[in-house]
Amino acid sequence: MRPGPRDPPPVQRGKALALASDTQCVTSCSDPPPGGPAPSRPGAGAVRAWLFNAVLLGGAVALFTVGIRHLSAPVEIPFLPWWLLGALFCLTEAVPLHVAVRHEAHKFNLSDLPLLLAAAVLPGPGVALAVVTGALGGLIADRRKPPLHAVANLTSMLFYNAFAVVAYRLVLGPGAPTSGRGWLAAAAGTAALMVISNLTVTLGIALESGRWSPVVEPATGVGLVVAAVMSTTLALLVLDLADGHPPALVLLGLLAGLLLAACRVATQAWRRNTKLEILYQIVGERAADTESLGASLLTRVRDLLGCAVAEVVLYRGGAGGPLRLRIAHDNLLHADAPDAAELERTLAGQVAASGRSLVAGQPGGEADGRAHVAGQDRRHAIAVPLRGEGGVIGIVAAAERRSLQRFDAADVELLETVAAHAAAVLDNSILVDRLRYEAASREYDATHDALTGLANRGLLRSQLDSALAQALPRAAPVSVLLIDLDRFKRINDTWGHHVGDAVLQEMATRLRAAVPTGSTVGRLGGDEFAVVLPAGGDRWITEAVAADVRLILAEPVTVEGNDFTCGASVGVALSPDDGVDSPALLRRADEAMYADKSAGVRAA
């Protein structure tokens, strides 16, 4: 039992293959994953892969020449010639077995069935002919793959099938295929096939991509064992019936066909039921915000497609820019706000640009593409647009399927159906977020200075009133600093408003850094600023802060290569000594500021 053809590792560039009317397949790129090891150069990886293929081919030739060529048939069954078993090899490659394991659909082939039959009833040359015929059938099935991957699958199949035959014959020895020793030999051959096939596939991918990435997940391993036991048991039944009751093989073939059909029907029914269940859950979603809705969609997409990685990108318009949510192997939700340049190099960015669904990792099309999903390049991935009333409102993507299946047109159709229902819910949520954002923006603009981002006069006055009310029961002093820039008018008149604005913005930044945490810094207008310090500081602390402000504002400001020195006059007022309400404190601080300016004889 083997998992299927080798999945191609990321390649630098490739072509895309249309899967449906609005669907493209794109190949993945090999950009280094953030925080992870950089993959090897594509040329170096290809050279290593070709060398590995040559080693596998040499190993297969050696096994056929030394271990298989001189073998005699353990039992002769005339109606099972090599060409019939070779045809059965090709059939098992073309018609895989679909099994639902842990609520996920997996695809396997039963090529170990004809392999065990060939090893049990054919002499060495016949075994070689049947295995080569099956490998060539697999090559024809892989005809759309790049040459490197098609040759890799061919050499791998020849090697691990030859290895399994040698293991079977070594354990069988002089025994009969239907004896207890024959059963043990069948188990040994099947186990050898599973281990060696998965090892060669994993090692081949690692050599080409430069990264070790096991291809068999636990759930897939369970399915492999189940299918292996099924095909081995079926092979032993065929041998037993062929030796004693050949006509019964017709009934066994009919039963096997019915079982395969039942597996396919059950898997299709499971997919339909799962899709309906998830659609019902999405339509009935009543999350509080867009982020929660996106996280819920991620979880449902991972369950539906059997993926380890899922990503949702939502375009919120004016409500803060794109929001990206992703879940990977750590099962933790990650949220960030990527910029446009970062999104362009991802699979989601490609879908947003084209407005079409994309499947990464399929060769043979006309367009180049990338498979960058959830922060890393992925061997295979799928992404579809979320369409709202005004166009594309987001992208949903998935990658790293736990089974060895590639994404295909059926997966695209399924994910597009889910996306259509999810988009209706998300569109309303994004609209609500946008309205909230616009309301918050209007409130911010009404309470903050447009040039510096500091609190305006109204907000500063409100904050001072609040501080006084909170400090009154504790009899704690509240301190106010009033600041006027010296020589700013001369700079503004001589060098222009754009230089003056830059100086004001730098002074605002310095003020924020100079005052204690919890202070409110505001611009009253022109070159006047004010600071409300946290309640509880005495006059000595307040004067120390004022001294720090004078020092930091006296340092030169560089604008367009020119240095400008302003300096500042600072007035201080404290409650209750200088007043118990906002007007009195601001008036007293203003008087103290002009006194400070007169004492320093600083020009305006």
Protein Blocks (a to p, Z undefined) as FASTA:
>chain_A
ZZbjcdddddfbdcdddfbfkbccddddfbdcehiacdddfklmmmmmmmmmmmmmmmmm
mmmmmmmmmpccfbacfklcfklmmmmmmmmmmmccdddeehiacdddfklmmmmmmmmm
pcfklmmmmmmmmmmmmmmmmmmpcfklmmmmmmmmmmmmmmmmmmmmmmnmmacfklmk
lmmmmmmmmmmmmmmmmmmmmmmmmmmnopacdfbdfklmmmmmmmmmmmmmmmmmmmmm
mmmmmmlmmmmmmmmmmmmmmmmmmmmmmmmmmmmmmmmmmmmpccfbfklmmmmmmmmm
mmmnopabdcddddehjnopaadddddfkopacdddddfklmmmpmklmmmmnopacdeh
iahiabdcdddeehiacfbdcddddddfkbcfbdcddehifblcdcdfklmmmmmmmmmm
mmmmmmmmmmmmmmmmmmmmmmmmmmccfklopacfklmmmmmmmmmmmmmmnopacddd
ddddehklmmmmmnojklmmmmmmmmmmmmmmmpcehiacddfbhjbccddddehiafkl
mmmmmmmmmmmmmpccdeehiacdebpaddddddfklocbfklmmmmmmmmmmmmmmmno
paZZ
